[in-house]
Amino acid sequence: MEYDKSTDSKKRELFFEDAFEVAGHGKFNHLVLITSGLILLNVSMESIGMSYVITAAECDLQLTTEHKGLVNAAAFIGIISTSFLWGYLGDKFGRRTVMLPALVFSAFFSVASSFSTSVWMLVVLRFLTGCLVSASSATVYAYLGEMHMNTRRASSIAWGSIFISLSFIILPGLAWLIIPGKWSFTIGSLIIVPWRAFVWAWCVPGLMAAFALLFLPESPRFLLASRGPDAAMSVLAKMYAWNRGASVDNFPVEKILTVSLESQKTGFVGALKNIMLMFRPPLLRCVLISHVSMFAVFMLSSGLYVWVPEILNNILQSTSDRSITICEIIHEKIRKESEFNMQLNNTCTTDVAIGVFPISMGMGVVFALTYFAIGLFINKIGRQILYCGIMLLCGAATAGAALVPHGGAATALLVAALCSGCAASILAAIAVDVFPTCLRAMAMCIMYMVGRTGAAVGSYLLGATLNTYCLTAFILLGVFTAGSTLLILLWPKPQEIREKMEEQGLTY
């Protein structure tokens, strides 16, 4: 059979997406997925880990209720306040380049926070930890999505997000093993007790991810936009070698063709000019819809989560013989605590409610199953339909939890409502497609910054209203969550956005 040289020539000169297809999908992508999952696990554990520490550390650091709230919020404040900076750095220098050192230094400050001898030392170190965790919290979605071909991008983000749910199993599991312990030892003049060692334990996933990143390259899509097709092709060749079990030299593509090469605007002023594209048509509509939607997702999932363990404990500890709602249980608990505080002496005792840990682990299992189902069905059902379905159900569950006069049913509905957090990965998969490479990390960072602002707002509003306007708070939160799905109906077709942005010389 005669060898067709023209066919070989065409194969050796391909457009980027076609070359990406040739690189295949296999061991390389699995390593990227696991590494990104460990980063997401680290972000989640660093964000919520203090909620298990503050009770155990109450006597050591003389924590008041206000202090506990500040300690819990410190990491979130750090994440929110530096999201814009990390988004800019991720789009300028690269996703991997930003995440690798940030993971190492976030672990350093997190471990340092375990040696805190005062509440303000703890708050400052948790804030600094949050500032560094912010580098990975949204940039990892850009990295994970860009390391997969377009047809697998949504499912890869969904599968990676399963690791977030694992944090709700692993973290309370570690707390259950470590915090109730009665042991202690001394380092210098500081007595190391279980809660300090617990902080060390949750730093492990981040350090594992940093080690894995040493063997992974920069995103080829970022390299295509910032350094040109030759830099991107070297990464694709490495992907091909790992996935096919072949040599890098056997990569059958010799040249990547480009329709238009993105003009790189360097420097901070140039980055601001790029960012302004987000706030002009056609991206403005996408920004408003995705950011408001992420605010709603976090307002319910994270805002409610910090209160659910206490609410569940109140349900389990309720001694009422009649069927009452969770709002009535909360009011009864507050009344009893008020009476108890009037008789309280100055002795400090730390009692960790063991029941919180298995309850939290059970919720984590439900979240993991939900993420698993999303990974299976996101391409079959469609991202927007799946997102709307989850948020509508979670909104209804939130309102229903405050209305049903039965503890078991209310508990089930509360857990269902918290599954709204799983919708964040679907929203990220929807949004990541419309932003060009030079804006993708920034867009994701700002979107998650807005989302975490929603978490802070939700937590504060629930804390301020549970005592006096409990039923109203739950119903309004549920209605807002369900109503936010109307915005997704206005989401434009990604292909139309891409074509308009490519006309301006931007690449995807």
Secondary structure, 3 states (H helix, E strand, C coil): CCCCHHHHHHHHEEEHHHHHHHHCCCHHHHHHHHHHHHHHHHHHHHHHCHHHHHHHCHHHHCCCHHHHHHHHHHHHHHHHHHHHHHHHHHHHHCHHHHHHHHHHHHHHHHHHHCCCCCHHHHHHHHHHHHHHHHHHHCHHHHHHHHCCCHHHHHHHHHHHCHHHHHHHHHHHHHHHHHCCCCCCEEECCEEECHHHHHHHHCCHHHHHHHHHHCCCCCCHHHHHHHCCHHHHHHHHHHHHHHHHCCCHHHCCCCEEECCCCCCCCCHHHHHHHHHHHHHCCCHHHHHHHHHHHHHHHHHHHHHHHCCHHHHHHHHHHCCCCCCCCHHHHHHHHHHHHHHHHHCCCCCCCCCCCCCHHHHHHHHHHHHHHHHHHHHHHHHHHCHHHHHHHHHHHHHHHHHHHHHCCCHHHHHHHHHHHHHHHHHHHHHHHHHHCCCCHHHHHHHHHHHHHHHHHHHHHHHHHHHHHCCCCHHHHHHHHHHHHHHCHHHHCCCCCHHHHHHHHHCCCCCC
